[in-house]
Amino acid sequence: MALDGFRTAILHGNLADAISIVQQRTPQSFNSHTLSIAVTGESGSGKSSLINAMLGRRAGEEGAAETGMLDTMTEPMAYPDPFLPGITLWDMPGMGTSYFPLNTYCEQLNLSRFDFFIIVGSQRFRSEHARLVREIQRMGKRFYFVRSKADMDLDASRRQRPSSYNEERILEQIRKDCRGGIAAEGVGHPKVFVVSSWEPNRYDFPLLQQTLQTEPQHLKRHAFLLSLPAVASSIINEKKASLKGKIWKTALFSCLLAAIPVPGLAFLCTFFSFRKHLFQYYSSFGVDDRALSALARQVGKPVWELTAVMTSLGTTPMTALKLLSDSVGAAVMVAEYSWKHFPVFGAMVSGGVALVTTSFMLRKCLASVADDTQRVLSKALEAEREKAS
């Protein structure tokens, strides 16, 4: 199983190998994955009618999505697509109703659980649509924008300006308006479809169906890549917990060494222990210089793009020394004074300083390196998604 190999590579700190395993997956390997597509938009935009048209069903038929003027849906409803195996359409409650106000819609429905989105709008591209676009982009996911009820727009235009009526020109103007609104949100090459659910053989409806038939493997791979940071997170946290459980041994050893009546030994023990384990943590998680170079080559990115997301301490002795001085300077001064006037008490103070400081610094260092590992891996997976775009 690909995920088993991915998990094992992460556990052993082989990030380049983990990415290699992902890269080796063939398009056919995603056939067994289910793609969850959320059909969303404001209330009354024609979401349910669109789903019925895509399913080849009429309102009221068995297995059809419920339609109506009043949007009383309180939970997303799933509809497996009979023509596209492995794809499930989700009819979402309308945005901006009393049940789902605009400002809490995304959080209430936990949109992050869906792989792909179809935003349905029955009017020009509006601020409500822009909010959805921004949220989908924040999640790193993709969407189509479907401008519904094209037949109504065309009928109105025909009645208002019969002498200058031009169907294709009106449809293109609608597409242009929608693309412009989406592009204003920073989306390049947005996919817009102008449809009528009552006339599924006209306008852009056939193109929408054709696009969904040709892109599933691509969309499933994108969804798979987006799911991997969460998979890796559990492994990284497991590894961090394991290493964290060993810190007390190192801290206790530093404590015993610091109790030896040698001035400054508490500081030196803490410093060298910290520096040694800092190197070990970077190596263990696979974010040391050598491992990062291998990962950068694997994803075809310069190393600096990976290191740019890292916020943990550098591995230079001077960096560690400065942080340590800032953290324990006052405690070390107390220990040095105690050695001169109260030797036994001084030994206890030095040992205590080394114990507490070593434990604190190593825990902080470990957490920081683990977080960096998550960020670096997410950046590498982002590069893989960009290749498939």
N, C-alpha and C positions, 0 to 999 in steps of 0.2 A: 504494500500500500504506500502511495506517495506521501501521505501525511505521516505515516510511521517513520519513514526515512527522514522527512523534514524535521520531525520532533527529535529524533536521535541526533541529527546534525546540530541542532540548536543546543541540545543538552551537552554535547561535547565541545561546544564553542566553535564549530566549523560553519560559520555563516556563509562562506563561499560555497561549501558543499550543499548547504540548505537551498541556496538560490539555484544551484546547478540541478538539483532534483526537481525543482519547480519548472525550470526551463526545458527539461527533458519530457515533460508531459505532452502527449500528442493531442490534437484537437478532438480526436475520437474518444479520448479518455474522459471527456466531460459529458458524454452522452447520458450517463447515469445520474448526473446532477439535475436537480430541479431548480428552475429559475423562477423566483417569486417577483411578479411585476405588480406594483401598486398603481392602480388607476385612480388618480386623485384630482382634485380641483374644487372650485366653489360649488355650493349647493345649487342644483338645477342646471348644471352645465352639460348634462347628458352623459355622465360617466356610465351609468347602468345600461343605457341604450347602446352606447359604444361597445360595451362588453358583450351584450346580446348579439350585436351585429358580427362581432369577431367570433362568437361561438356558433353562429348560424342559427340562432334561436329567436323566437318572437316573445315579446313580453307576455307573461301568463303561462307560457309553456313550462313543462316540467324541466327543472334544471336551469331555468333562465333567471337572470338577475331581476330583482324587483324594481320597477320603475314607478314614478309618480311625481306629482307636483310638490308634495311635502317630503322633505328629506328627514325621516325619523330613524335612520340607521344609527346604531350606537356601537357596532362592532364591524370590523372588516369582514367581508364574505369572500370565501375562496371558490374559484371556478376553474378547474383544470381545463386546459384548451384541448379539445378533441382532435384538432388538426395539427397541433404542434406538441408532440410528446415532450415531457419534461418541463413544460411551462405552465405555471398557474397564475391566472389573473385574479387580482384581489380588488374587489369593489370597496372603495374606501368611503367612510362617511364624508358628507360635504363639509368643506372648510367655511368657517364664518357663521355657523349656526349657533343656537343657544347652547347646544351640547358641546360643540367644539369651536370656541372662539378663535379668531385668527391668531392671536398672540400665544396661544397654548396648543394649537393644533398638532404641531410636529411632535411635541413632548408627550401629549396625551396618547397619541397613536403609535408612539415609538417607531418612527419611520425608518430608523437604522436597521431594523430587522429585514427590510425588503432589499432585493438585489438591484432592481431597476424600476423606473417610474415612467408612467405616461401621464402628463399633466393635461387635463382637458379644460378648455376654455370656450365659452359660447359667445364671448364678445372680444373686443380688442385686448391685447396683452396689458394686464393691469398690475397694480402693486401687489395684489394677493399672489399672482403668479410669480412675480419677482421674488417674493419672500420664499416661496417653495424652491425656486431655482437656487437661491443662495444656500438654503439648507441642504439641498441635494449635493451641491458643490462642496459644501463643508464636509460632508460625509465621503467625498471622493467618488461619488456614484454618478450615473448617467441617466438621461431621460430623453423622451420625445415630447414634443408639444403638439397636441391635436386640437385644432380649431374646429369645433363641432358646429352643427346646425347651419352648414353652408347653404342648404336649400332655402332657408328662411332669409338669409342675407341676399341671395340672388333674386328671390321673389320680390323682396322689398325694393331692390334696386331697379328691377324691371318695371315695377309699377310707378316708381318715382321718376325715372328717366328712360322711358321706352325708346326714344329716338336714338339715344347714345349708348344703349345697353350693349355691353360686351362681356360675356361670361368669363372668358379666360383672363381678360384684363382685371376684372374684379377679384377673381381668385388669386391672381399674382399680387395684387395690392394687399390682400389679406395676409398672404404669406410674408410679404415684405414687412408689414407692420409687426407681425409676430417675431420674425427674425431680428428686427431692429430692437425690440424690447428685450429679447434674450441676449443679444450681443452686448447690450448696455450693461449686463450683469457679468460680463467677462467671459462669456461662452463663445468659443470659436466654432464656426460651421454648425450651428444648431440645426437639428432635424425637425422640420415643421410639416404637418400634414393637415390639409383642409378637407374635411369630410362631412358627410351627412349619414347618420346611422339609418335613416329611412331609405337611403339609396346607396347601398354598399358596393354597387358596381360602378359608381361614378366618382368623379373628382379624385382625391388622393387616397381613397380607401383601399383600392387594389394595391397601390404602392406601399401603404402601411403594412398590409398583410405580407406582401413580398419581402419587405425589409425584415419583418419579424421571422420570416422563414429562413432567410439567408444569414442572419446575425446571431442566432442562439448560441452557437459554440463560442463565438467571440465574446458575447455578453456573459456566458457562464464562466469563461476563463477570467474575465475581469472581476466578477463576483468572487471567484475562488481566491484570487490574489488579495482582494480586500479582506477576506476572512482570515488570512494567514497571520497578521499581527496579533489577533486575539488568541490564535492557537499558540503562537510563540510566547505570548505573555504568560500563560500558565506554566510553560516550561521554564522560562526565565525566573518567575517567582519561586518555583519549586527549587531551582538551583540556588537562588539567593537565600532561601530559608535553610538549605543544607549548609551553605558556607557560613551563614550567620550563627548556626548552632556550634560552630567550632571556634568562634571568636573568644569565648570565655577562657579557653585553654591558652591562647596567645596572651590574653590580658593577664592571666594568672602568672604566666612565666615572666612577663615584664614586671609584674609586682614583686616577685621573688628576687629578680636581678636588681631592681631598684632599691631593695632593702639592704643591699651591701653598702657599707659605709664609705662610699666614694662620691664626693660632691659632683653633681651634674649627671650622675648615672641614670636617674629617673628620666631626665629629658632625653638623653641619648638612646636609652632603651626604647622609649616610646617612638622616637623619630625613626630609628632603623627598622623597628617592627612595622611601623606604618608604611614606610617606603617599600619594604619587601613585599608586604601583602598587597599594596597598590599595584605593583607589577604583576603579581599573581592573579589578581582579579581581572585586570585587563586581558591577560593571556587566557585565563579560564573561560571568560565570556566570548573571546574571539574579537576583541576590539583593540588589540595592541597594533603597533605599526605594521608588522608583517601581515597579520591577518586582514587588516583594513586594505592593504595594497592588493591582496589576493581578491578580496570582495569587490574592490573597485574595478579590477580587470574583468571579473565575472559579469558585472552589470554594465560595463562599458562607460563608466563615469570616472572623472578625476577624483583622487582621494580627498581633495579638499571639500568636495560636495558632501562627503560622508562625515568628515571630521567637523564640518560646520554646524552639524546638529548636536554635537557633543558638548555638554556643559560641565562634565566632571573635571576633577583636578588633573593637571598635567602630570606626567611621570618623572619630571625632573626633581632632583634632590632639593634644589633651592625653593621650588614651589611648596614642596612638602614641609620644608623647614620653616618657611614663613608662616604657613597656616598653623603649624604646631606652636610656634612662638606666640602667635596671637591668641591661641586657645588656652595655653597652660602657663603663660609667662608668670602670672601672679601666684599660681599654685607652686611653681618651682621656686620662687623667691621665698615662700613660706617654708618649703622643705629645706632649702639651703640654710636658712636661719636656724631651723630646728636642729639640724645636724651639729651646729657649732655649740649650741647651748644645752640641748637635751638629746643626746645621741639615740637613746631607745625610741623616744617619741619621734625623732627625726627619721628613723628607719620606717616607722609606721606611716608617717606622712608621705615619705618618698614612695613607699609601696602603694599607698592608697592613690597617690597622684598618678602613678604609672598604670594602675589597674583601671581607674575610671577613665583616664584620658585615652588609653589604648583601646578600650572597649568602645568609647564614644566615637573616636576617629575612624576605627575600622568599620563600625556600623554605618557611619555617614558615607564613607568611601564606597562600601559595598553597594549601598542603595543607589548612589550616584552612578556607579559603573553599570549596574543592572538597568537603570533608566536609560542610560546612553545606548546600551545594547538594543533596547526596544526601539529607540529612535533611529539608530543606524539601520536596523533591519527594515523598519518601515520605509526609510528613504530608499533602500535597495529595491524593495518590492514596488515602490512608486515608480522607479526607473523601469521596471519590467512592465508595468501598466502603460507607461508612456510608449514603450516599443510597440505595444499592441494597438495603440490608438490610430 
